[in-house]
Amino acid sequence: RYFQIAPCFRDEDARQDRSPGEFYQLDFEMAFATQEEVLDVCEDVIYDTFKKFSDKKITPKPFRRITYAEAMMKYGSDKPDLRNPLIICDLTEFFADVEFPAFRGKPVRGIVADCQGKSKKFFEDSLKYATSGEVGLGGLGYITLKEGVFAGPIAKFLSDAQKKEVIDITGVKEGETLFFICDDKKNDTEKKAGHIRTWLAGKNQLDLIRDDAFEFCFVVDFPMYERDEITDKIIFTHNPFSMPQGGLEALQTMDPTEILAYQYDLVCNGIELASGAVRNHSTEIMRKAFE
C-alpha cells in the first residue's frame, strides 16, 4: 500500500464543481484489498481530517453505503445531498391503474413536501423551474392534503381507494403537498426528480438544507455498462479498467446493462469528493470486458 499527495493537471472538461487547472490530490492504492478495506481507510482519513479542521457536525463512522440504484431512486442523483430531508418515491406502478393519460405507461416519481403557508407564486415558480431548459419537464403536477381531502388538478382522476393508497405509499400528511414528476425514460425521470428535490429544499424555497453539517456517504454498485442512446451500442459507464462484480461468469452470462462494477464514490453534501475502484487485475476478464 502507498499514498501520495500529488500535483495534478485536470485533463477533463471544466465543470463548476471541479478544481480548475492545477490542484493537489490525495491518492492511495492498496494491493490484495477488498472494496470494504479501501472504504474503511478512506473513511478514517476523511473523518479525522474534517474533525480536526472543522467545527461542523460530521457524519459518524461508519458512513452509509448507498447503492447507485438506491441513490438514483431516492435522491435523483449519484451524489446525493443527505442534508436534504426530501425523499423521492416510485409511483410508476400506482399510476399504471389510474385513468390519467399523461402518466400512463411512463415512470412516475413523487416528492412529499410541507408547503403550508406558501403562496400561489411558489407553486407557479416551481412549475416554471420544472419546465425550464435546466430541467425540461412538460409540467409539474401536485396535490395537497387539506382536512383529509386532496386538492389539485390530478385529484379528480383518483378514486377514494386510490387516494388512500397514495397516502399509504408516500406517507403524505395533513397540509403537505405531493409533487409528481414524469418523463418518458426512467433515467431522465430520476434525474429530473432530483432537480425538483434540490429546488424545493433550496434557500429561496423551503430552506431545508442545514449549513452546520458535513453529511458523508459512499455510493457503491455502479453499473459497469450502459446502452448509448445515439448508437444503441453497449458502452462503459465509467472506468473500463474496473473489476466487474461476478467476474468472468457475469460477463459471459448476464445482460451487460445489469452487470455492476466494483466502483465507489465518496460524497459529501452533494459533492463527489473522491472516487475509486477495484482494478481489473485479470487479463482474461479484461479481454472479455472490452469485448
N, C-alpha and C positions, 0 to 999 in steps of 0.2 A: 504494500500500500504506500501511497505517497500523496502529498498535496503541494500545490504551488499557487502563489498569488502572482498572476501573470498579466503584463500589459497586453491589451488586445486592440485590434482594429476591426470594427464592425464591417463584415463583408456581405451584409444583407440589406434589404430595403429599409429606409428610415421609417420609424413609427413613433408616435407620441410617447409610448411607454418604453422606448429603448434608449440606451445611452448613445449619444451621437459621437462619431469619430473614435478617439482613443479612450479606453477606460480600463479599469483593473477588475480582474475576475478571479474568484476562488475556485480552483479545480481540485477535486480529489478523486483518485482512482483506487480501486481495490480488486485484487485478483482472488479467485476462488470464493467469491462472496455471493450471498443471496440478495435479492432485492430488499428484503426486510433489514438485513445487516447494513446496507448502504443507507437506507432511510433513517435507521437509528443513529448513525454517525451524523448525518445531516441535521437531524432533529437536535442532537446535543449541541452542535456548534451554533446553530441558529438561535436556539433558546437562550444559551448562555450569553451570546453576543447582544441580543436585544435586551436581555435582563440587565446587562452591565451598562448599556448606553442609552436606555430609555426608561422613563418613569411611567409609561403607559401600561395598561393591563395587557398581559401576554397569555396566549393560549397555553394552558398547562400541557405538559407531556403526558402521554403520547399524543401527537397531533392526529386529527381524524384522517383516515384513509377513505377517500371518496372515489368510487369508480367513475370513469368518463361518462358512462351511460346515466348514472345517477346525477352527476353534475349537470348534464345537459337537460335532464328531465326536471329536476327540482329547481335549478337556478338559471337555466338557459345559457350557460357559459361553461367552458372548460377551465376557467379561472374565476370561480365564484367568490363574491364578497360576502363572507359569512356574518358580517356586521348587519347586513340587511335581513330583517326577520321575515320578509315576504317569501313564501314558498309557492312554486308552480305545481299544479296538479294536472293529471291527464284526464280529459273529459271526452276523448275520442269515442270510446265505447258507449258512453252515456248518450251522446248525440246521434249515434247510429240508429236509435229508436225514437228520436224526436223529429217531428214533422217541421223541420226548419231547413229549407233547401240550401242556404248559404254554407251550412256546416256539414251537410250530409256527405258521408264518404270521405271526409277530409280529417287530418289530425287537428284536434282542438285542445287547447290548454286553458286553464283557469287560474286566476290570482285573486285571493281574498284580501281586501284592504279596508281599514277603518277610515272612511272618508267623511265621517259625520262633521257637520259644520262647514264643509267645503261648498263653495258657490257653484252656480251653473257654469261659470267661466272655467273652473278647474276641470270639469268634465269635457268642455269644449277644447281646452288646451291639450288635454290628454288625447283626444281624437285627432287633433291637428298634428301632434307629435307622431302618433301611430301611423298616420297616412303620409308623413313627410318622407323625403328621399332617404333619410337616415335609417328608417325602419321599413317602409314600403308595404304596410298592411293596407288592405282595401277598406278597413274600418276597425272599430273597437267597440264591441258590444259589452253591455254590462247590465246587471240587475241589482237592486238594493233591497234588503230585507227590512221592511218598516212595519212594526206592530204585527209581525207574523205573516205579512203578505209581501210578495215580491213586486217591486215597481220597476218598470223599464220596458223597452220595446220588445225584448225577447221573451218576457214573462208570459205573454199571451200564447206562446207556442208550447208552453209546458203544462201538462196535466197536473192535477193535485198530487198524484202519486209521484210524478217526475220531480215536482218541486221538493217533496220530502226526500226523494233520493239524492238530489243535488246538494241538499243540506247535509245529508249523511256523508257524501263523498268529499265535500270541500270543507265542512265544518264552519260554514258561514254563520255568523251570529247576528242577533238583532242590531240594526243600524249599520252593518257592514255591507260593502259592495263587492260583488263578484264580477271581475272583468273576464272577457272571453277573447282569446287570440286564436286565429285560424288562418292557415295558409295551405297551399296545395301540397307541399312536401314536408315530411317530418322534420328534417334538419332545419329548414327555413322557419318552420313554426316554432321550434325550440329556441332558435337564436332570437327571433322577434319577440317571443315571450320574455326572454332575458333582457332585451332592451326596455320593454314595458315595466318589468320588475325594477330595474335600475331607475327608470324615470320616476315611477310612483314614489320610491323611497328617497328621492333627491331632496336637497335642502329647500328648493323653491316649491316643492310639492308637499309630501307628508313629513319630510325631515326625520327620517328613521335611522339614518346612519350615525352611529356613535363615533366620535373623533378621539376617544380616550383609550382605544384598544388596538392591538395587532392580533388579528384572527388568522391563524395558520391552518392549513390542511395540505395533505398530499393528494393529488389526483392521479389515479393509477388505472391500469387496464385500458390503455388507449387502443383503438382499432389499428391493426397492422396495415390494412389496405382500405381503399375506398374506390368507388367507380367514378371515373372522370365524367362530369356532366356533358362535356362537349364531344369527347371521342368515344365515350361509353366503354373505355378500356379500364382494366384494373391497374391502379397506381398505388404507390406507397403514400400513407398519410403524413408520416414524419420521417424519422431517421431510418433509412433502409438497412442499416447495419445493426439494428436491434434484434434481440432473440425473440422469435415468435413463441407465444405460450403454446405448449403442446409439441414443440419441436418439429421434427420431420413428419411425424404422423399427422399432425394438424395440417401441414402444407399439402400432404398427399390426399387427405380425406375430407377436409372441410371446405365449405364455401369461403373463398378468400375474404369476403366482406364481414365474415363472422369470426375471423381469427384475431385474437388480441395479442398485443406485444408487451414485453417487459419494459415499458416506458413509464416515466413518472415525472410530475411537475410539483415543485413546492410553490404554493400560492399563499399570498398574504394580502388581505384587504382588496381582493380583486385584481392583484398584480402577480404575474408569474415571476417569482424571484429566482428560481433555479429549475433546471430540468436535467434529466439523465436517463440512462437505460442500461439494462444488462446487455452487453455486446454479444453479437452472434460470433461465437468462437469456433464454430464447426464449418469446415469447408463444404461438406455435403449439404448441410442445412442452408448455408449461404447461397450455394448454386440454385437450390430449389426455390429459395425465397425470391431470387431475381427472375427465375423462370415464370 
